[in-house]
């Protein structure tokens, strides 16, 4: 309950900001994928495979298999 309450407080504090400050020792990379593929293993190599591609108007999904 304490964690949920603290999360709510932080969301309220930064709700109108896009850039949330972070400690100066935090580092990282921003990953902006152009294409992502997901697959679900199924019997007899009939895996469900989906490709999601990013376009200016959003994401498009294409089924690759089966």
Number of C-alpha atoms within 10 A of each C-alpha: 6 7 8 8 10 11 12 11 12 10 11 10 11 12 10 9 8 7 7 9 8 8 6 6 5 6 7 5 5 5 6 7 9 10 13 11 13 11 13 9 10 10 6 6 9 11 14 14 15 17 16 16 15 14 10 5 6 7 12 11 13 11 13 13 12 10
